[in-house]
Amino acid sequence: MRRDKTRQNRAATNHRFTTCLRWLYGDFGCQYYAFMGFLMGIANLTTLLMIALDRYLVTCRQDLRGKLTYRRYYQMLAFIWLWSLFWSVCPLLGWASYGYEPSVTTCTLNWQQNDASYKWYIMVLCVLVYLVPLILMCSCYYQSARFLHRARDTGDSIYAFDWATEKNVTKMGVVLVVTYLFCWSAYAVVCLWTVFRHPYTVPLALTLIPPLLAKASPVLNPIIYFYSHPRLRKGMMATLTCCFREPPPELLELPETKSMTENK
């Protein structure tokens, strides 16, 4: 019964949006929506980079294994949100701006007003938030897969992590990079299009696709991790069932700590 009520409520809210065909929450709501969209989107991109960097450090940098503590991971999380907050606040402070999309049903970066401020913001954003993380992700996963491949050939058991096998590293790395390109490249292309050409030359249909793909990224990434990362899969299942049973003891240890314990 409760589930039916929530479905009815969702249907009612969807009906409201589809019949109005316009933004309903005013300029303040538009600014807030665009800000939160950029904040979460950039945080998602940066999180993917931090995960790739973490895998590289745990796999390839054996000398740093003891230094990858929970404190370091909290520092990574702090960097993710401070970095994302900086780029999301900039349009509110005058470096570019937020505004309505051509469909006037949602809000994002105001790429229709492509003045010098907007152009500089987009070019710097595309390089530092899109291109550099992409290059670093590719490098981290490539180095991890290469390192584990060499370790397997030499038969050195010290590199036999239960969650960093060559197969999982390669599979997850390739899928994540492809998903990254699939979800965010269209947005980058449209933004750069408006930098070098007039915004009104962008087809209306093309303006609808990039936001949908970008919003699909946070949905696809957990699915990828769930199916390609055995330890994370166990952790997610333990989280979902935490009210009914205690999590396995091995999930309460950091990966590098567990590996060192097993190899003693």
N, C-alpha and C positions, 0 to 999 in steps of 0.2 A: 504493500500500500504506500509506504513512504517513498519507495523507488518510483512508483507511478506518479506521485506528486512532484518529485523532482523532474521527471521527464516532462510533465505538463508545464511546469514552470519554465524549463528550458525551451520548450516549443513556443511558449508565449513570448519569451524574450527574443527568440529568433524571428518570430513573426513581426515584432515591433521594428526590428532592424530592416527586414526585407520590405516592409511596406513604406517606411519613411524614406529610405534611399538617400539619407543625408546624415550629417553628424548632428547628434542630439544634445551634446553636453557643453556647448559654448567654447569660447577661446581658452579659458583656463583648463577645461577638460581636454582640449586638443593639445595644449602644451604638456600637460601631465602625461597623457597617453603616449605622445611622441617621445618624451623624456624617458619614461619607463621602458618603452620599446627599445630605444637605443641602449639604455643601461643594461637590460637583460641580454640583448643581442651581443653587445661587445663583451659582456661577462661570459657568455657562452663561448665565443671565439677564443677568449683568453684562457678559459678553463681547458679547452682542447689543447692549447699550447702547453699549459702547465702539466697536463697528464702525459703528453709526449715527452716533455723534459724530464718528468719524474721517472718514466720508464727508461729513458736513456741513462740517467744517473744511477738507478738501481741496477741496471743491466751491465753497463759499461764501466762505471767508475767504482770499482771495488774499494778504493781507498776512502770513498765518502760514505760507505754503507753505514757506519756507526754514527754519522752526523745527520742522517736523514731521520730526524726525530719528529714527534708531533709538533714541536715548536716550529720546525722548518715548514711543515705543511700549513700551519696557521699563518705563517708569514707569506706563503704562496697565496693563500686565500685573501689575505689583506691586500696584497698587490693586485690581485684580480679585480677586487671591488674598487680600490682607489684608482686604478688605471681606467676602469670602465666609467667611474663617476666623473673623472676629469673630462673625458671626451663627450660625455652626455650633458654635462653642465655648460660646456662651451657655447652651444647654440642659445642657451638661455641668457648668456652674458654678452652676446653680440657677435661672437665669431660664428658666422652663418646663423640660421634661425630655423625654428620649427613652424610648420604650417599644414594646411589641408592638402591632401592629394587631389589630383584632377577629378577623381570621382566624388569628392567631398563627402565620402563615407568614413574616412579614417584620416589619421594625421601621421606625419613623418617629417623628415628633413625637408625644408622648403627649397627643393631644387628648381622650382619654377622662377625663383628670383636669383639668377646666377650672377651675382656681382662678384667683385674681387675677393671679398671676405669668404663667400661660399666656395669659390674655386680653390682658394688656398686650403680651406678646411677639408674639402673633399680629397684633394691630392695628398695632403699629409695623412689623412685618415686612411685612405686606400693603401698607402705604403706601410704605415706603422701598425695598423689594426688588421689589415687583410693580407697584404703581400708578404711582409716579414714573418708573421706567424706561420703562413703557409710554407715558406722556405724552411723555417726552423722545424716545423712538424715533419716535413719530408726528410730532413737531415737526421733528426732524432730517431725516427723509425727505421731509416736505412742503416744507420750506425748500429742500432740495437740488433737488427736482424743479421747484419754482417758479423757482429761480435759473437752472437750465439752460434752462428754457422761455423765460425772458426773454433769455438769452444767444443762443439760437437765433434768436429773432425779430430781434434787433439785428444778427446776423451777425458777432459778435465772435469771431474765431478763437482768442483766448487761452484761451477756456473749452472748447475742443474736446479734452477728455481722452479718451484711447482706452479708459479703463475706467470712466468716469463719465458716459456718455451718458445723455440724459434717459430713453430707453426702459428701459435697464437699472436706473437708479436707481428709477424708478417701479415697475417690475415687481418687483424684489427687495424694495423697501421694503414694498409692499402684501402680498406673500406672507409676508415675515418677521413683520409685525405680526399677520396672520391666524393664522399658525402659533403665534406667541406666545400669542395669546388662546386658541386651540384647546387647546394643551398645558398651560397653567398656570391658566386661569380656573377649571376644575373643582376644582383643589386649593385655590385661594383661596376658592371658594364653600363647600366643605366645612369648611375651617378657620374661616371666619367664622360658619358655621352653628353650630358647636360653641361659639362665643363667646356668641352671643345666645340659643341654645336648648340644651337638655340634650343631651349627646353621644349618648346612647342613642336619640335620636329619628332619628339618621342611619341610613337603610337599609343593611344589610350589603353589598348589591350596589353601592351608591353609593360605599362606602369602597374598593372594588377598582378603580374606574375612574380616579380622579385620579392614583394612582401610575403606572399604565400610560401615561397620556397624558404625564405629566411626564417619564418615562423615554424617551418617544419623541422628545422635543425634540432631544436631541443627535444622534439618528439623522437627523432630517429636515433640520436646518439645513445640514449639509455638502452634502446633495443639492440644496438650494435654491441655495446659493452656486455649486455646480458648474455648474448649468444656466443661471444668470442672470448670472454674472460671468466674462467671457471671460479676463481676466488671471489670475484665481484658477484657472480651469479649466486654463490652460496651466501654472500653477505646480504644481497637483496632479499633472498628468500628468508634469511634469518630475521631481517628487519620486518618483513611482512608478517611473520609468525611470532614476533617477539612477545606478544601478549599470551602466547600459549606454551612457549618453551624457551629455555635458555639458549643463547647463541653458542655455537661450537667454540671451544677455547682457542683454536688456531686462528679464528677470525678476530680475536682481541689483540693479536700481536701485529706489529708492523711487518711487511713482507721481508725486508732485509734482516730484521731481528730473527724472524723464523728461519730464514735461510742459514744464518750463521749458527743458530742452535742446532740445526739438523746436520751441519757439516763439521761440527766439533768432533 
